[in-house]
């Protein structure tokens, strides 16, 4: 027998909060029976409410957010109904119990977040890095602080985790949280990973990120010119720690390896093919293979630090990333370089200047850098003034025989 199920919303018109808004109430129908499920905890201006559609009128950001949240609640209830519809004893009370979380393992979000983090913790060293664990742990702290700041609460119910909450959290990150635009977008993507985990495991019955769009602003990735690289490489540095950091930085300029991948290099990663030496490894960040031809400069640097490493089996005695970047600032000052010098600038320089200006196909560069998506490599496809002048000279030479009769 087919069961009839319906969800509707109405306003509690005899009550207004301090902002003059009325609460949206929830009503559920099952086979002709009706039950009030109480407030949705969403408040709206009565003048913008449409009784026919049970939604707000208009296209403002607030209207779209509220309607999206109501759609999410409706979707959750319909998912509960589909899950339970084969139950011969299905009733509105049973649906209410499941909706309120009383019949589920989890009824609030943060315990699920903790379960997800524990899952990540167990995978560290297997197929995830400590950085991944830290990323999710920091996000969990941000979200907990957001709940306290915005709602004065320590947790939030699964049915309350609506698109409007997601939007409020993103706004919090960009304002109170002090995150840059792209940083906040990346954190929101990370949060979506957690909600998808909750959805796949049946804890969350709706997608709070429905219709949410992620957009990163273009970033000008800093890189060094060949003259700047040579200035750093040839600088006489009497301080041993600065000389060490400079050498490892230059090594990355000529190999494109990220900090952690240089740190993890061992002699086993140096492979000889056709009388040429290659670095063959996997990026820790993406687990994608990266193959780079070992040029004379990085070869000489490996030889320089042979038997000098304090880490068993490693090619270089690499300091912490924080110390490396701190010392690079000193090196930049000593070399008269005003750019923000960080270790990752070496990787950008390898991709942007040395390889692209040498005319290496972007597919090859992507493989050398160990990118999982070629669109990531395309970020580096910039044209420097030097390259522009060289290409224009080639264009002039190619077109010098063209004659026009006017």
Secondary structure, 3 states (H helix, E strand, C coil): CCCCEEEEEEECCCCCCCCCCEEEEEEEEECCEEEEEEEEEEEECHHHEECCCCEECCCCHHHHHHHHHHHHHHHHHHHHHHHHCCCCCCCHHHHHHHHCCCCCCCCECHHHHHHHHHHHHHHECCCECHHHHHHHHHHHHHHHHHHHHHHCCCCCEHHHCCHHHHHHHHHHHHCCCCCCHHHHHHHHHHHHHHHHHHHHCCCCCCCCCCCCCCCCCCCCCCCCCHHHHHHHHCCCCCCHHHHHHHHHHHHHHCCCCCHHHHHCCEHHHEEEECCEEEEEEECCCCCCEEEEECCHHHHHHHHHCCCCCCCCCECCCCCCHHHHHHHHHHHHHHCCCCCCCCHHHHHHHHHHHHHHHCCCCHHHHHHHHCCCCHHHHHCCCCCCHHHHHHHHHHHHHHHCCCCCCC
